[in-house]
Amino acid sequence: MAFANVRELRLKTAEILRKTDRGEHVFITYRGKPRAVIQRITEDEIEDYILLNHPKFKEKIEEAYKESLEGKVTDLDELIAQDRERTCLDLE
């Protein structure tokens, strides 16, 4: 874990990024107070990060969780069977 102020971030960006490559989180401070954190992210993690931090996605996940607690769930095998029935009916 490391700290850098805004001036250090501007002047030592490459050094700070190297710290994140080593797995460190770098906290950026402004006027002595923490304002942001910089951490390493891989290309594979970008999509997950964006999706998990999207407000509508979070809302949908929370909705689904509440519904599952209320028992409003469908068994996967049942869902597959329904899909097969619907597909067969479409073919007839």
C-alpha positions, 0 to 999 in steps of 0.5 A: 500500500502506497500513498501519493499526492496529486503533485506526485501523481503528475510528476511520477506517474510511471513510477506509481504505475510500476507499483501497481504492477507489483500488486500495490494499491496507491492511494491518491491524496488531495490536500492530505485527504484520500480521494482515489485509489489506483490499482492494477487491472488486466484486460480480462478484468476490465469488462467485469469491472465495468459491468459490476460497477454499472448502476443498472446491473447492480440494481438487477442483481439486487432484484434477482437476489430479493426474488430468490429470497422470496422463492421466486426462482425457477429450477434450471432443469425445469427452465430447460424443459420449458425451452425444449417444449417451446422449441419443439412447438415452433418446429411443428 
